[in-house]
Amino acid sequence: MTDTSSPDSESPRLTAEHRELLDQVLDKWSLQVLDRLCERPRRFNELRRAIPEVTQKSLTTTLRRLERNGMIERVVVNTRPVAVEYRLLPLGATLQELIDALWNWTAATLPDVRRARRRFDEA
């Protein structure tokens, strides 16, 4: 029997808007920020310490982009001195399983990737 279903009917079409969102959520710093915020809310400097490679400018840009996309919220905490905390919103929390799956996939496949890179570089 011949399959008459079209590929487009089974999965959504990837548009420029989809690619833009994926680029913003899966970029180098967003994944790490989201991973840390999945654990608990954090202040800016806590995130800087948790991700020491990120610059202040890159972290600020990442946090603003995630906030704009509805993934996190910036909350002013009424303390002395006043502090700002970043928290995962329900939309951002939907990414937790996906982020965990990406980290697990990376850990599982990294030895194979290293071997492939070594073969490629030696050729």
Secondary structure as the mmCIF struct_conf table of DSSP 4:
data_model
#
loop_
_struct_conf.conf_type_id
_struct_conf.id
_struct_conf.beg_label_comp_id
_struct_conf.beg_label_asym_id
_struct_conf.beg_label_seq_id
_struct_conf.end_label_comp_id
_struct_conf.end_label_asym_id
_struct_conf.end_label_seq_id
HELX_RH_AL_P HELX_RH_AL_P1 PRO A 7 GLU A 10
BEND BEND1 SER A 11 SER A 11
HELX_RH_AL_P HELX_RH_AL_P2 ALA A 16 VAL A 25
BEND BEND2 LEU A 26 ASP A 27
HELX_RH_AL_P HELX_RH_AL_P3 LYS A 28 GLU A 39
STRN STRN1 ARG A 42 ARG A 43
HELX_RH_AL_P HELX_RH_AL_P4 PHE A 44 ALA A 50
BEND BEND3 ILE A 51 ILE A 51
TURN_TY1_P TURN_TY1_P1 PRO A 52 GLU A 53
BEND BEND4 VAL A 54 VAL A 54
HELX_RH_AL_P HELX_RH_AL_P5 GLN A 56 ARG A 68
TURN_TY1_P TURN_TY1_P2 ASN A 69 GLY A 70
BEND BEND5 MET A 71 MET A 71
STRN STRN2 ILE A 72 VAL A 77
BEND BEND6 THR A 79 PRO A 81
STRN STRN3 ALA A 83 LEU A 88
HELX_RH_AL_P HELX_RH_AL_P6 PRO A 90 ALA A 93
TURN_TY1_P TURN_TY1_P3 THR A 94 LEU A 95
HELX_RH_AL_P HELX_RH_AL_P7 GLN A 96 GLU A 122
#
